[in-house]
Amino acid sequence: MTESIYQVTGMTCDHCVKTAQKELGDLPGVTDVRVRLVPEGVSEISVASTAPLDLAVVAAVLDEAGFDLVT
């Protein structure tokens, strides 16, 4: 089991949280997605998975959902 933590901007509400959880949760191997929402700031997303996730894939999924990965 691997846990990765990502810093994300662009999340403002519970709908954003649900969107991020669904999109990241659909990635192969992801078992859990938790979001610490900071409206108008940098939110934190914790992703548990069976293997490490490709950062480029995570960034693309978040971008498609309307969020920006802080690198």
PyMOL Python script that loads the backbone (N, CA, C, O; Angstrom):
from pymol import cmd

cmd.read_pdbstr("""\
ATOM      1  N   MET A   1       0.856  -1.174   0.000  1.00  0.00           N
ATOM      2  CA  MET A   1       0.000   0.000   0.000  1.00  0.00           C
ATOM      3  C   MET A   1       0.900   1.235   0.000  1.00  0.00           C
ATOM      4  O   MET A   1       1.890   1.297   0.730  1.00  0.00           O
ATOM      5  N   THR A   2       0.548   2.199  -0.814  1.00  0.00           N
ATOM      6  CA  THR A   2       1.280   3.452  -0.932  1.00  0.00           C
ATOM      7  C   THR A   2       0.341   4.609  -0.649  1.00  0.00           C
ATOM      8  O   THR A   2      -0.816   4.587  -1.069  1.00  0.00           O
ATOM      9  N   GLU A   3       0.828   5.624   0.061  1.00  0.00           N
ATOM     10  CA  GLU A   3       0.034   6.831   0.271  1.00  0.00           C
ATOM     11  C   GLU A   3       0.808   8.012  -0.279  1.00  0.00           C
ATOM     12  O   GLU A   3       1.978   8.212   0.046  1.00  0.00           O
ATOM     13  N   SER A   4       0.140   8.791  -1.119  1.00  0.00           N
ATOM     14  CA  SER A   4       0.733   9.987  -1.705  1.00  0.00           C
ATOM     15  C   SER A   4      -0.102  11.188  -1.315  1.00  0.00           C
ATOM     16  O   SER A   4      -1.327  11.111  -1.225  1.00  0.00           O
ATOM     17  N   ILE A   5       0.581  12.304  -1.083  1.00  0.00           N
ATOM     18  CA  ILE A   5      -0.112  13.534  -0.719  1.00  0.00           C
ATOM     19  C   ILE A   5       0.187  14.587  -1.779  1.00  0.00           C
ATOM     20  O   ILE A   5       1.341  14.822  -2.139  1.00  0.00           O
ATOM     21  N   TYR A   6      -0.875  15.210  -2.266  1.00  0.00           N
ATOM     22  CA  TYR A   6      -0.765  16.213  -3.316  1.00  0.00           C
ATOM     23  C   TYR A   6      -1.347  17.536  -2.837  1.00  0.00           C
ATOM     24  O   TYR A   6      -2.369  17.563  -2.152  1.00  0.00           O
ATOM     25  N   GLN A   7      -0.694  18.622  -3.201  1.00  0.00           N
ATOM     26  CA  GLN A   7      -1.180  19.968  -2.914  1.00  0.00           C
ATOM     27  C   GLN A   7      -1.890  20.459  -4.179  1.00  0.00           C
ATOM     28  O   GLN A   7      -1.348  20.352  -5.279  1.00  0.00           O
ATOM     29  N   VAL A   8      -3.100  20.997  -4.021  1.00  0.00           N
ATOM     30  CA  VAL A   8      -3.937  21.351  -5.162  1.00  0.00           C
ATOM     31  C   VAL A   8      -4.578  22.721  -4.954  1.00  0.00           C
ATOM     32  O   VAL A   8      -5.019  23.046  -3.851  1.00  0.00           O
ATOM     33  N   THR A   9      -4.626  23.515  -6.010  1.00  0.00           N
ATOM     34  CA  THR A   9      -5.352  24.784  -5.973  1.00  0.00           C
ATOM     35  C   THR A   9      -6.571  24.678  -6.884  1.00  0.00           C
ATOM     36  O   THR A   9      -6.647  23.813  -7.756  1.00  0.00           O
ATOM     37  N   GLY A  10      -7.521  25.581  -6.655  1.00  0.00           N
ATOM     38  CA  GLY A  10      -8.714  25.630  -7.493  1.00  0.00           C
ATOM     39  C   GLY A  10      -9.927  24.956  -6.893  1.00  0.00           C
ATOM     40  O   GLY A  10     -10.999  24.960  -7.499  1.00  0.00           O
ATOM     41  N   MET A  11      -9.779  24.376  -5.712  1.00  0.00           N
ATOM     42  CA  MET A  11     -10.905  23.721  -5.055  1.00  0.00           C
ATOM     43  C   MET A  11     -11.566  24.729  -4.127  1.00  0.00           C
ATOM     44  O   MET A  11     -10.892  25.371  -3.321  1.00  0.00           O
ATOM     45  N   THR A  12     -12.895  24.872  -4.239  1.00  0.00           N
ATOM     46  CA  THR A  12     -13.580  25.891  -3.454  1.00  0.00           C
ATOM     47  C   THR A  12     -14.766  25.381  -2.634  1.00  0.00           C
ATOM     48  O   THR A  12     -15.273  26.099  -1.772  1.00  0.00           O
ATOM     49  N   CYS A  13     -15.217  24.137  -2.894  1.00  0.00           N
ATOM     50  CA  CYS A  13     -16.455  23.687  -2.240  1.00  0.00           C
ATOM     51  C   CYS A  13     -16.518  22.166  -2.147  1.00  0.00           C
ATOM     52  O   CYS A  13     -15.635  21.462  -2.635  1.00  0.00           O
ATOM     53  N   ASP A  14     -17.570  21.680  -1.517  1.00  0.00           N
ATOM     54  CA  ASP A  14     -17.759  20.231  -1.376  1.00  0.00           C
ATOM     55  C   ASP A  14     -17.915  19.533  -2.725  1.00  0.00           C
ATOM     56  O   ASP A  14     -17.509  18.381  -2.876  1.00  0.00           O
ATOM     57  N   HIS A  15     -18.493  20.214  -3.694  1.00  0.00           N
ATOM     58  CA  HIS A  15     -18.622  19.629  -5.030  1.00  0.00           C
ATOM     59  C   HIS A  15     -17.236  19.364  -5.616  1.00  0.00           C
ATOM     60  O   HIS A  15     -17.016  18.333  -6.252  1.00  0.00           O
ATOM     61  N   CYS A  16     -16.307  20.289  -5.403  1.00  0.00           N
ATOM     62  CA  CYS A  16     -14.924  20.104  -5.861  1.00  0.00           C
ATOM     63  C   CYS A  16     -14.305  18.873  -5.198  1.00  0.00           C
ATOM     64  O   CYS A  16     -13.620  18.087  -5.852  1.00  0.00           O
ATOM     65  N   VAL A  17     -14.549  18.713  -3.912  1.00  0.00           N
ATOM     66  CA  VAL A  17     -14.025  17.572  -3.169  1.00  0.00           C
ATOM     67  C   VAL A  17     -14.548  16.276  -3.772  1.00  0.00           C
ATOM     68  O   VAL A  17     -13.777  15.351  -4.027  1.00  0.00           O
ATOM     69  N   LYS A  18     -15.838  16.207  -3.998  1.00  0.00           N
ATOM     70  CA  LYS A  18     -16.445  15.001  -4.567  1.00  0.00           C
ATOM     71  C   LYS A  18     -15.916  14.705  -5.963  1.00  0.00           C
ATOM     72  O   LYS A  18     -15.687  13.548  -6.314  1.00  0.00           O
ATOM     73  N   THR A  19     -15.721  15.759  -6.761  1.00  0.00           N
ATOM     74  CA  THR A  19     -15.191  15.583  -8.112  1.00  0.00           C
ATOM     75  C   THR A  19     -13.778  15.007  -8.050  1.00  0.00           C
ATOM     76  O   THR A  19     -13.467  14.049  -8.758  1.00  0.00           O
ATOM     77  N   ALA A  20     -12.932  15.579  -7.218  1.00  0.00           N
ATOM     78  CA  ALA A  20     -11.558  15.095  -7.094  1.00  0.00           C
ATOM     79  C   ALA A  20     -11.535  13.653  -6.586  1.00  0.00           C
ATOM     80  O   ALA A  20     -10.768  12.830  -7.085  1.00  0.00           O
ATOM     81  N   GLN A  21     -12.366  13.351  -5.603  1.00  0.00           N
ATOM     82  CA  GLN A  21     -12.421  11.993  -5.068  1.00  0.00           C
ATOM     83  C   GLN A  21     -12.848  10.990  -6.136  1.00  0.00           C
ATOM     84  O   GLN A  21     -12.281   9.901  -6.230  1.00  0.00           O
ATOM     85  N   LYS A  22     -13.836  11.349  -6.931  1.00  0.00           N
ATOM     86  CA  LYS A  22     -14.308  10.439  -7.980  1.00  0.00           C
ATOM     87  C   LYS A  22     -13.253  10.240  -9.058  1.00  0.00           C
ATOM     88  O   LYS A  22     -12.944   9.108  -9.430  1.00  0.00           O
ATOM     89  N   GLU A  23     -12.704  11.338  -9.557  1.00  0.00           N
ATOM     90  CA  GLU A  23     -11.741  11.243 -10.663  1.00  0.00           C
ATOM     91  C   GLU A  23     -10.482  10.482 -10.248  1.00  0.00           C
ATOM     92  O   GLU A  23     -10.019   9.605 -10.977  1.00  0.00           O
ATOM     93  N   LEU A  24      -9.934  10.808  -9.096  1.00  0.00           N
ATOM     94  CA  LEU A  24      -8.740  10.102  -8.640  1.00  0.00           C
ATOM     95  C   LEU A  24      -9.080   8.679  -8.217  1.00  0.00           C
ATOM     96  O   LEU A  24      -8.280   7.764  -8.414  1.00  0.00           O
ATOM     97  N   GLY A  25     -10.254   8.489  -7.642  1.00  0.00           N
ATOM     98  CA  GLY A  25     -10.683   7.154  -7.224  1.00  0.00           C
ATOM     99  C   GLY A  25     -10.874   6.192  -8.377  1.00  0.00           C
ATOM    100  O   GLY A  25     -10.842   4.976  -8.186  1.00  0.00           O
ATOM    101  N   ASP A  26     -11.073   6.730  -9.584  1.00  0.00           N
ATOM    102  CA  ASP A  26     -11.240   5.881 -10.768  1.00  0.00           C
ATOM    103  C   ASP A  26      -9.909   5.389 -11.338  1.00  0.00           C
ATOM    104  O   ASP A  26      -9.899   4.527 -12.217  1.00  0.00           O
ATOM    105  N   LEU A  27      -8.789   5.923 -10.849  1.00  0.00           N
ATOM    106  CA  LEU A  27      -7.487   5.466 -11.350  1.00  0.00           C
ATOM    107  C   LEU A  27      -7.233   4.040 -10.877  1.00  0.00           C
ATOM    108  O   LEU A  27      -7.597   3.687  -9.756  1.00  0.00           O
ATOM    109  N   PRO A  28      -6.614   3.221 -11.718  1.00  0.00           N
ATOM    110  CA  PRO A  28      -6.318   1.836 -11.332  1.00  0.00           C
ATOM    111  C   PRO A  28      -5.453   1.769 -10.075  1.00  0.00           C
ATOM    112  O   PRO A  28      -4.442   2.463  -9.968  1.00  0.00           O
ATOM    113  N   GLY A  29      -5.856   0.940  -9.141  1.00  0.00           N
ATOM    114  CA  GLY A  29      -5.087   0.717  -7.927  1.00  0.00           C
ATOM    115  C   GLY A  29      -5.419   1.639  -6.777  1.00  0.00           C
ATOM    116  O   GLY A  29      -4.968   1.398  -5.657  1.00  0.00           O
ATOM    117  N   VAL A  30      -6.201   2.701  -7.013  1.00  0.00           N
ATOM    118  CA  VAL A  30      -6.529   3.639  -5.944  1.00  0.00           C
ATOM    119  C   VAL A  30      -7.581   3.012  -5.032  1.00  0.00           C
ATOM    120  O   VAL A  30      -8.615   2.525  -5.491  1.00  0.00           O
ATOM    121  N   THR A  31      -7.292   3.035  -3.726  1.00  0.00           N
ATOM    122  CA  THR A  31      -8.210   2.425  -2.762  1.00  0.00           C
ATOM    123  C   THR A  31      -8.907   3.455  -1.878  1.00  0.00           C
ATOM    124  O   THR A  31      -9.955   3.165  -1.300  1.00  0.00           O
ATOM    125  N   ASP A  32      -8.331   4.667  -1.767  1.00  0.00           N
ATOM    126  CA  ASP A  32      -8.940   5.685  -0.917  1.00  0.00           C
ATOM    127  C   ASP A  32      -8.440   7.062  -1.329  1.00  0.00           C
ATOM    128  O   ASP A  32      -7.269   7.229  -1.671  1.00  0.00           O
ATOM    129  N   VAL A  33      -9.336   8.049  -1.293  1.00  0.00           N
ATOM    130  CA  VAL A  33      -8.975   9.439  -1.583  1.00  0.00           C
ATOM    131  C   VAL A  33      -9.597  10.310  -0.501  1.00  0.00           C
ATOM    132  O   VAL A  33     -10.807  10.276  -0.278  1.00  0.00           O
ATOM    133  N   ARG A  34      -8.751  11.094   0.170  1.00  0.00           N
ATOM    134  CA  ARG A  34      -9.230  12.013   1.206  1.00  0.00           C
ATOM    135  C   ARG A  34      -8.770  13.421   0.863  1.00  0.00           C
ATOM    136  O   ARG A  34      -7.643  13.627   0.412  1.00  0.00           O
ATOM    137  N   VAL A  35      -9.645  14.375   1.081  1.00  0.00           N
ATOM    138  CA  VAL A  35      -9.354  15.767   0.733  1.00  0.00           C
ATOM    139  C   VAL A  35      -9.504  16.651   1.962  1.00  0.00           C
ATOM    140  O   VAL A  35     -10.505  16.581   2.675  1.00  0.00           O
ATOM    141  N   ARG A  36      -8.505  17.477   2.198  1.00  0.00           N
ATOM    142  CA  ARG A  36      -8.597  18.523   3.218  1.00  0.00           C
ATOM    143  C   ARG A  36      -8.776  19.831   2.460  1.00  0.00           C
ATOM    144  O   ARG A  36      -7.812  20.416   1.965  1.00  0.00           O
ATOM    145  N   LEU A  37     -10.019  20.276   2.379  1.00  0.00           N
ATOM    146  CA  LEU A  37     -10.388  21.450   1.585  1.00  0.00           C
ATOM    147  C   LEU A  37      -9.956  22.741   2.270  1.00  0.00           C
ATOM    148  O   LEU A  37     -10.218  22.956   3.453  1.00  0.00           O
ATOM    149  N   VAL A  38      -9.291  23.588   1.502  1.00  0.00           N
ATOM    150  CA  VAL A  38      -8.951  24.943   1.935  1.00  0.00           C
ATOM    151  C   VAL A  38      -9.484  25.875   0.845  1.00  0.00           C
ATOM    152  O   VAL A  38      -8.774  26.180  -0.114  1.00  0.00           O
ATOM    153  N   PRO A  39     -10.740  26.328   0.992  1.00  0.00           N
ATOM    154  CA  PRO A  39     -11.327  27.185  -0.043  1.00  0.00           C
ATOM    155  C   PRO A  39     -10.437  28.399  -0.325  1.00  0.00           C
ATOM    156  O   PRO A  39      -9.935  29.053   0.589  1.00  0.00           O
ATOM    157  N   GLU A  40     -10.263  28.673  -1.599  1.00  0.00           N
ATOM    158  CA  GLU A  40      -9.454  29.816  -2.047  1.00  0.00           C
ATOM    159  C   GLU A  40      -7.996  29.706  -1.608  1.00  0.00           C
ATOM    160  O   GLU A  40      -7.287  30.711  -1.561  1.00  0.00           O
ATOM    161  N   GLY A  41      -7.544  28.496  -1.287  1.00  0.00           N
ATOM    162  CA  GLY A  41      -6.156  28.290  -0.878  1.00  0.00           C
ATOM    163  C   GLY A  41      -5.622  27.001  -1.471  1.00  0.00           C
ATOM    164  O   GLY A  41      -6.071  26.560  -2.529  1.00  0.00           O
ATOM    165  N   VAL A  42      -4.667  26.403  -0.788  1.00  0.00           N
ATOM    166  CA  VAL A  42      -4.071  25.150  -1.246  1.00  0.00           C
ATOM    167  C   VAL A  42      -4.678  24.004  -0.444  1.00  0.00           C
ATOM    168  O   VAL A  42      -4.469  23.894   0.764  1.00  0.00           O
ATOM    169  N   SER A  43      -5.425  23.162  -1.127  1.00  0.00           N
ATOM    170  CA  SER A  43      -6.031  21.992  -0.495  1.00  0.00           C
ATOM    171  C   SER A  43      -5.056  20.826  -0.557  1.00  0.00           C
ATOM    172  O   SER A  43      -4.124  20.824  -1.362  1.00  0.00           O
ATOM    173  N   GLU A  44      -5.278  19.840   0.297  1.00  0.00           N
ATOM    174  CA  GLU A  44      -4.397  18.677   0.340  1.00  0.00           C
ATOM    175  C   GLU A  44      -5.213  17.426   0.032  1.00  0.00           C
ATOM    176  O   GLU A  44      -6.269  17.192   0.618  1.00  0.00           O
ATOM    177  N   ILE A  45      -4.699  16.633  -0.899  1.00  0.00           N
ATOM    178  CA  ILE A  45      -5.367  15.382  -1.262  1.00  0.00           C
ATOM    179  C   ILE A  45      -4.434  14.225  -0.922  1.00  0.00           C
ATOM    180  O   ILE A  45      -3.282  14.195  -1.353  1.00  0.00           O
ATOM    181  N   SER A  46      -4.941  13.282  -0.150  1.00  0.00           N
ATOM    182  CA  SER A  46      -4.203  12.086   0.227  1.00  0.00           C
ATOM    183  C   SER A  46      -4.794  10.913  -0.558  1.00  0.00           C
ATOM    184  O   SER A  46      -5.999  10.665  -0.514  1.00  0.00           O
ATOM    185  N   VAL A  47      -3.929  10.200  -1.271  1.00  0.00           N
ATOM    186  CA  VAL A  47      -4.391   9.090  -2.103  1.00  0.00           C
ATOM    187  C   VAL A  47      -3.680   7.810  -1.678  1.00  0.00           C
ATOM    188  O   VAL A  47      -2.451   7.736  -1.688  1.00  0.00           O
ATOM    189  N   ALA A  48      -4.461   6.811  -1.306  1.00  0.00           N
ATOM    190  CA  ALA A  48      -3.924   5.487  -0.994  1.00  0.00           C
ATOM    191  C   ALA A  48      -4.096   4.609  -2.232  1.00  0.00           C
ATOM    192  O   ALA A  48      -5.151   4.600  -2.866  1.00  0.00           O
ATOM    193  N   SER A  49      -3.041   3.874  -2.558  1.00  0.00           N
ATOM    194  CA  SER A  49      -3.092   3.017  -3.751  1.00  0.00           C
ATOM    195  C   SER A  49      -2.238   1.777  -3.542  1.00  0.00           C
ATOM    196  O   SER A  49      -1.386   1.728  -2.654  1.00  0.00           O
ATOM    197  N   THR A  50      -2.482   0.789  -4.367  1.00  0.00           N
ATOM    198  CA  THR A  50      -1.745  -0.466  -4.256  1.00  0.00           C
ATOM    199  C   THR A  50      -0.327  -0.349  -4.790  1.00  0.00           C
ATOM    200  O   THR A  50       0.516  -1.193  -4.487  1.00  0.00           O
ATOM    201  N   ALA A  51      -0.047   0.685  -5.582  1.00  0.00           N
ATOM    202  CA  ALA A  51       1.284   0.928  -6.135  1.00  0.00           C
ATOM    203  C   ALA A  51       1.436   2.439  -6.326  1.00  0.00           C
ATOM    204  O   ALA A  51       0.434   3.151  -6.393  1.00  0.00           O
ATOM    205  N   PRO A  52       2.669   2.938  -6.415  1.00  0.00           N
ATOM    206  CA  PRO A  52       2.857   4.373  -6.635  1.00  0.00           C
ATOM    207  C   PRO A  52       2.160   4.840  -7.916  1.00  0.00           C
ATOM    208  O   PRO A  52       2.128   4.120  -8.914  1.00  0.00           O
ATOM    209  N   LEU A  53       1.605   6.051  -7.872  1.00  0.00           N
ATOM    210  CA  LEU A  53       0.922   6.621  -9.031  1.00  0.00           C
ATOM    211  C   LEU A  53       1.884   7.489  -9.832  1.00  0.00           C
ATOM    212  O   LEU A  53       2.792   8.105  -9.273  1.00  0.00           O
ATOM    213  N   ASP A  54       1.682   7.530 -11.122  1.00  0.00           N
ATOM    214  CA  ASP A  54       2.473   8.380 -12.002  1.00  0.00           C
ATOM    215  C   ASP A  54       2.025   9.829 -11.791  1.00  0.00           C
ATOM    216  O   ASP A  54       0.849  10.149 -11.967  1.00  0.00           O
ATOM    217  N   LEU A  55       2.961  10.698 -11.416  1.00  0.00           N
ATOM    218  CA  LEU A  55       2.634  12.094 -11.129  1.00  0.00           C
ATOM    219  C   LEU A  55       2.004  12.785 -12.331  1.00  0.00           C
ATOM    220  O   LEU A  55       1.101  13.605 -12.165  1.00  0.00           O
ATOM    221  N   ALA A  56       2.460  12.471 -13.529  1.00  0.00           N
ATOM    222  CA  ALA A  56       1.901  13.084 -14.742  1.00  0.00           C
ATOM    223  C   ALA A  56       0.437  12.685 -14.927  1.00  0.00           C
ATOM    224  O   ALA A  56      -0.373  13.498 -15.374  1.00  0.00           O
ATOM    225  N   VAL A  57       0.098  11.460 -14.592  1.00  0.00           N
ATOM    226  CA  VAL A  57      -1.289  10.993 -14.707  1.00  0.00           C
ATOM    227  C   VAL A  57      -2.163  11.706 -13.679  1.00  0.00           C
ATOM    228  O   VAL A  57      -3.263  12.155 -14.000  1.00  0.00           O
ATOM    229  N   VAL A  58      -1.680  11.810 -12.457  1.00  0.00           N
ATOM    230  CA  VAL A  58      -2.427  12.508 -11.404  1.00  0.00           C
ATOM    231  C   VAL A  58      -2.651  13.962 -11.806  1.00  0.00           C
ATOM    232  O   VAL A  58      -3.760  14.480 -11.673  1.00  0.00           O
ATOM    233  N   ALA A  59      -1.598  14.626 -12.299  1.00  0.00           N
ATOM    234  CA  ALA A  59      -1.707  16.028 -12.718  1.00  0.00           C
ATOM    235  C   ALA A  59      -2.720  16.176 -13.853  1.00  0.00           C
ATOM    236  O   ALA A  59      -3.497  17.130 -13.867  1.00  0.00           O
ATOM    237  N   ALA A  60      -2.717  15.246 -14.798  1.00  0.00           N
ATOM    238  CA  ALA A  60      -3.647  15.315 -15.929  1.00  0.00           C
ATOM    239  C   ALA A  60      -5.091  15.125 -15.466  1.00  0.00           C
ATOM    240  O   ALA A  60      -5.988  15.826 -15.935  1.00  0.00           O
ATOM    241  N   VAL A  61      -5.319  14.191 -14.558  1.00  0.00           N
ATOM    242  CA  VAL A  61      -6.667  13.943 -14.042  1.00  0.00           C
ATOM    243  C   VAL A  61      -7.177  15.172 -13.294  1.00  0.00           C
ATOM    244  O   VAL A  61      -8.322  15.586 -13.473  1.00  0.00           O
ATOM    245  N   LEU A  62      -6.322  15.748 -12.462  1.00  0.00           N
ATOM    246  CA  LEU A  62      -6.726  16.931 -11.712  1.00  0.00           C
ATOM    247  C   LEU A  62      -6.969  18.119 -12.641  1.00  0.00           C
ATOM    248  O   LEU A  62      -7.918  18.879 -12.447  1.00  0.00           O
ATOM    249  N   ASP A  63      -6.117  18.277 -13.643  1.00  0.00           N
ATOM    250  CA  ASP A  63      -6.285  19.361 -14.604  1.00  0.00           C
ATOM    251  C   ASP A  63      -7.605  19.234 -15.358  1.00  0.00           C
ATOM    252  O   ASP A  63      -8.317  20.220 -15.551  1.00  0.00           O
ATOM    253  N   GLU A  64      -7.923  18.020 -15.780  1.00  0.00           N
ATOM    254  CA  GLU A  64      -9.174  17.774 -16.498  1.00  0.00           C
ATOM    255  C   GLU A  64     -10.387  18.092 -15.618  1.00  0.00           C
ATOM    256  O   GLU A  64     -11.436  18.506 -16.110  1.00  0.00           O
ATOM    257  N   ALA A  65     -10.220  17.890 -14.305  1.00  0.00           N
ATOM    258  CA  ALA A  65     -11.301  18.168 -13.354  1.00  0.00           C
ATOM    259  C   ALA A  65     -11.372  19.663 -13.003  1.00  0.00           C
ATOM    260  O   ALA A  65     -12.303  20.099 -12.325  1.00  0.00           O
ATOM    261  N   GLY A  66     -10.390  20.441 -13.465  1.00  0.00           N
ATOM    262  CA  GLY A  66     -10.411  21.881 -13.232  1.00  0.00           C
ATOM    263  C   GLY A  66      -9.543  22.354 -12.074  1.00  0.00           C
ATOM    264  O   GLY A  66      -9.699  23.479 -11.600  1.00  0.00           O
ATOM    265  N   PHE A  67      -8.635  21.507 -11.617  1.00  0.00           N
ATOM    266  CA  PHE A  67      -7.766  21.844 -10.490  1.00  0.00           C
ATOM    267  C   PHE A  67      -6.312  21.853 -10.949  1.00  0.00           C
ATOM    268  O   PHE A  67      -5.968  21.257 -11.971  1.00  0.00           O
ATOM    269  N   ASP A  68      -5.466  22.533 -10.185  1.00  0.00           N
ATOM    270  CA  ASP A  68      -4.052  22.617 -10.512  1.00  0.00           C
ATOM    271  C   ASP A  68      -3.218  21.974  -9.427  1.00  0.00           C
ATOM    272  O   ASP A  68      -3.347  22.304  -8.248  1.00  0.00           O
ATOM    273  N   LEU A  69      -2.354  21.044  -9.840  1.00  0.00           N
ATOM    274  CA  LEU A  69      -1.427  20.403  -8.930  1.00  0.00           C
ATOM    275  C   LEU A  69      -0.279  21.367  -8.651  1.00  0.00           C
ATOM    276  O   LEU A  69       0.328  21.904  -9.578  1.00  0.00           O
ATOM    277  N   VAL A  70       0.015  21.584  -7.376  1.00  0.00           N
ATOM    278  CA  VAL A  70       1.133  22.454  -6.991  1.00  0.00           C
ATOM    279  C   VAL A  70       2.381  21.595  -6.989  1.00  0.00           C
ATOM    280  O   VAL A  70       2.453  20.577  -6.300  1.00  0.00           O
ATOM    281  N   THR A  71       3.359  22.017  -7.767  1.00  0.00           N
ATOM    282  CA  THR A  71       4.603  21.214  -7.827  1.00  0.00           C
ATOM    283  C   THR A  71       5.747  21.936  -7.182  1.00  0.00           C
ATOM    284  O   THR A  71       6.861  21.415  -7.141  1.00  0.00           O
TER     285      THR A  71
END
""", "prot")
cmd.dss("prot")
cmd.show_as("cartoon", "prot")
cmd.util.cbc("prot")
cmd.orient("prot")
